[in-house]
Amino acid sequence: MKAKYEIVEDGIKDKILSGVYDVDAKLPTETELMNQFQVSRYTVRRAVGDLENEGYIYRIQGGGMYVNDWQAVNAKSSTSNPMIGVIATHIANYIFPSIISGADQIISDNGFSILLANTHNDPKLERRSLTTMLQSNVAGLIIEPTQSTLPTKNQDLYEKLESLGLPVVFINAEYDLPDLNAPSVTTNDTGALQKLTNYLIDQGHERIVGVFQVDDIQGVNRMNGFIKAYQEHADIVLKSNIIMYQSMDPIKKVLTEIEHAILAEPHPTAIVCYNDQLAIRVMDMVKSMDLSIPDDISITGFDDYNVVRYMDPGLTTMVHEKERMGHDAAQLLMEMMAKKPVKSIKYDPEMVIRDSVKKLIK
């Protein structure tokens, strides 16, 4: 738990970094800050003392407190170690280490180091990450948007990045921010899921359950691809079933919904999972129900996670260009920093057919 002075310090710093308080703007008085944060004068003085030491504010004797040119101060302290910031939703697991590895190949070759931040798909943590990057005076940013189907709560910070001329490249998704000049490296999720669902239908599957995470645009686009495939087969469209969940939902709750769908009459013959991570959990659950994959039910994923080829059965899935995505995003960022024109990149994934799908006899 943060100390009271740290809460005051972070609150003032957030407004400085996001541009609410511009350089040389006069800050509220100690008394006003005491009332705003409901703290003592000692706490306020401790907070502003730290901010002054860090170069964010300066004081004029008898004239109050003002915002310092914090960018110039940070630039002086960071020139010996130029950094590129990478903000992702889940850095330590699943496909993200491969993305970061791909980015690092380009970033390190160009003399930069990486500063990593993890949002856990939480807008508050994204805000903290963006603030940290601004404090660290990074030369550019590669960002995976947080809860990308929702309007970002951090628009003010993105506007600050644009006003500073700090280059930004989005990966996996992008925010709807017309004033932000930020290319993206993404996947044709809609087309990929349409292709995968049509493959299942071609294999004789009509009652398919699609399970999609809908607070990320990737999940919504994949769900739309699932729906489009069924729209091509009007005679079976009502046999489809969709389960939607959000990233903060407990996995146990999601699996319970899937279990209910499997047990419903008539039984589904296939499950399309939002990604391989979910598919692995679903496969474990299905086996615990004494059902066989693919004889009793077929299962597919998305991303071609490195472990799914070694599972029994191997998982049919769509390829996510993990390392290539990081490589291309970093290359775009370097070109932006060199003032070269850039364009967004969108991959058309390949399907990897393994043994988790059964061909049904019609």
Backbone hydrogen bonds, N-H to C=O, Kabsch-Sander energy under -0.5 kcal/mol:
donor,donor_aa,acceptor,acceptor_aa,energy
7,I,3,A,-1.7
8,V,4,K,-2.1
9,E,5,Y,-2.6
10,D,6,E,-2.8
11,G,7,I,-2.1
12,I,8,V,-2.3
13,K,9,E,-2.6
14,D,10,D,-2.5
15,K,11,G,-1.3
16,I,12,I,-1.8
17,L,13,K,-3.0
18,S,14,D,-2.1
19,G,16,I,-0.9
20,V,15,K,-1.3
21,Y,15,K,-2.0
22,D,20,V,-0.6
24,D,67,V,-2.9
25,A,22,D,-2.2
27,L,65,M,-3.0
33,L,29,T,-2.5
34,M,30,E,-2.4
35,N,31,T,-2.1
36,Q,32,E,-2.4
37,F,33,L,-2.4
38,Q,34,M,-1.2
39,V,34,M,-1.4
44,V,40,S,-1.9
45,R,41,R,-2.6
46,R,42,Y,-2.3
47,A,43,T,-2.1
48,V,44,V,-2.8
49,G,45,R,-1.9
50,D,46,R,-1.7
51,L,47,A,-2.1
52,E,48,V,-2.2
53,N,49,G,-2.2
54,E,50,D,-1.9
55,G,52,E,-1.0
56,Y,51,L,-2.6
57,I,51,L,-0.9
58,Y,66,Y,-2.3
60,I,64,G,-2.5
61,Q,59,R,-0.5
63,G,60,I,-3.2
64,G,60,I,-1.2
66,Y,58,Y,-2.9
67,V,25,A,-1.9
68,N,56,Y,-2.4
70,W,68,N,-2.1
72,A,69,D,-0.5
73,V,69,D,-1.6
74,N,70,W,-2.7
75,A,71,Q,-2.5
76,K,72,A,-1.7
77,S,73,V,-1.2
78,S,74,N,-1.0
78,S,75,A,-0.6
79,T,75,A,-1.0
81,N,78,S,-1.4
84,I,113,S,-2.7
85,G,140,G,-2.6
86,V,115,L,-2.7
87,I,142,I,-2.8
88,A,86,V,-0.5
88,A,117,A,-2.2
96,F,93,N,-1.3
98,S,95,I,-0.6
99,I,95,I,-1.4
100,I,96,F,-2.8
101,S,97,P,-2.3
102,G,98,S,-2.1
103,A,99,I,-2.1
104,D,100,I,-2.6
105,Q,101,S,-1.4
106,I,102,G,-0.8
106,I,103,A,-0.6
107,I,103,A,-2.6
108,S,104,D,-2.8
109,D,105,Q,-1.0
110,N,106,I,-1.2
111,G,108,S,-1.7
112,F,107,I,-2.3
113,S,82,P,-1.8
115,L,84,I,-2.5
116,L,114,I,-0.6
117,A,86,V,-2.0
119,T,88,A,-2.4
120,H,89,T,-1.2
122,D,119,T,-1.6
126,E,122,D,-2.1
127,R,123,P,-2.2
128,R,124,K,-2.0
129,S,125,L,-2.3
130,L,126,E,-2.8
131,T,127,R,-2.5
132,T,128,R,-2.3
133,M,129,S,-2.3
134,L,130,L,-2.3
135,Q,131,T,-2.4
136,S,132,T,-1.9
137,N,134,L,-1.0
138,V,133,M,-1.5
139,A,83,M,-3.2
140,G,83,M,-0.5
141,L,167,P,-2.3
142,I,85,G,-2.7
143,I,141,L,-0.5
143,I,169,V,-2.6
144,E,87,I,-2.9
149,T,215,D,-1.6
150,L,147,Q,-2.0
155,Q,152,T,-0.6
157,L,154,N,-0.6
158,Y,154,N,-1.8
159,E,155,Q,-2.6
160,K,156,D,-1.6
161,L,157,L,-2.1
162,E,158,Y,-2.1
163,S,159,E,-2.4
164,L,160,K,-1.9
165,G,161,L,-0.5
165,G,162,E,-1.0
166,L,161,L,-2.3
169,V,141,L,-2.3
170,F,183,P,-2.4
171,I,143,I,-2.1
172,N,185,V,-2.2
173,A,171,I,-1.3
177,L,175,Y,-1.7
180,L,177,L,-2.2
181,N,179,D,-0.7
182,A,180,L,-1.6
185,V,170,F,-2.3
186,T,345,I,-2.7
188,N,347,Y,-3.1
189,D,187,T,-2.4
192,A,188,N,-2.2
193,L,189,D,-2.3
194,Q,190,T,-2.1
195,K,191,G,-2.2
196,L,192,A,-2.3
197,T,193,L,-2.7
198,N,194,Q,-2.2
199,Y,195,K,-1.7
200,L,196,L,-1.8
201,I,197,T,-2.4
202,D,198,N,-2.6
203,Q,199,Y,-1.3
204,G,201,I,-1.9
205,H,200,L,-2.3
208,I,206,E,-1.2
209,V,270,A,-2.5
210,G,208,I,-0.5
210,G,241,N,-3.1
211,V,272,V,-2.8
212,F,210,G,-0.5
212,F,243,I,-2.5
214,V,212,F,-0.6
214,V,245,Y,-2.7
219,G,216,D,-0.8
220,V,216,D,-1.6
221,N,217,I,-2.8
222,R,218,Q,-2.3
223,M,219,G,-2.4
224,N,220,V,-2.4
225,G,221,N,-1.9
226,F,222,R,-2.1
227,I,223,M,-2.3
228,K,224,N,-2.6
229,A,225,G,-2.0
230,Y,226,F,-1.6
231,Q,227,I,-2.1
232,E,228,K,-1.0
232,E,229,A,-0.6
233,H,230,Y,-1.7
236,I,233,H,-2.0
237,V,233,H,-0.6
237,V,234,A,-0.5
239,K,236,I,-2.1
240,S,237,V,-1.2
241,N,208,I,-1.8
243,I,210,G,-3.1
245,Y,212,F,-2.0
249,D,246,Q,-1.9
253,K,250,P,-0.6
254,V,250,P,-1.6
255,L,251,I,-2.7
256,T,252,K,-2.0
257,E,253,K,-1.8
258,I,254,V,-2.0
259,E,255,L,-2.6
260,H,256,T,-2.3
261,A,257,E,-1.9
262,I,258,I,-2.2
263,L,259,E,-2.0
264,A,260,H,-1.0
269,T,207,R,-2.4
270,A,207,R,-1.2
271,I,298,S,-2.1
272,V,209,V,-3.2
273,C,271,I,-0.6
273,C,300,T,-2.0
274,Y,211,V,-1.0
276,D,302,F,-2.1
279,A,275,N,-2.2
280,I,276,D,-2.7
281,R,277,Q,-1.2
282,V,278,L,-2.5
283,M,279,A,-2.7
284,D,280,I,-1.9
285,M,281,R,-2.1
286,V,282,V,-2.8
287,K,283,M,-2.2
288,S,284,D,-1.8
289,M,285,M,-0.9
289,M,286,V,-0.8
290,D,287,K,-1.7
291,L,286,V,-1.7
296,D,292,S,-2.4
297,I,292,S,-1.5
298,S,269,T,-2.6
299,I,356,S,-2.0
300,T,271,I,-2.2
301,G,316,T,-2.1
303,D,318,M,-3.1
308,V,305,Y,-1.7
310,Y,307,V,-1.5
311,M,308,V,-0.7
315,L,308,V,-1.6
316,T,299,I,-0.7
317,T,352,V,-2.1
319,V,350,E,-2.9
320,H,303,D,-1.2
321,E,319,V,-0.5
322,K,320,H,-2.5
325,M,321,E,-2.6
326,G,322,K,-1.9
327,H,323,E,-2.4
328,D,324,R,-3.1
329,A,325,M,-2.6
330,A,326,G,-2.2
331,Q,327,H,-2.1
332,L,328,D,-2.5
333,L,329,A,-2.1
334,M,330,A,-2.3
335,E,331,Q,-2.1
336,M,332,L,-2.3
337,M,333,L,-2.4
338,A,334,M,-1.3
339,K,336,M,-1.8
340,K,335,E,-3.0
345,I,184,S,-2.9
347,Y,186,T,-2.4
352,V,317,T,-3.2
353,I,351,M,-0.6
354,R,352,V,-0.6
356,S,314,G,-0.9
357,V,354,R,-0.5
360,L,203,Q,-3.3
360,L,358,K,-0.6
362,K,360,L,-0.6
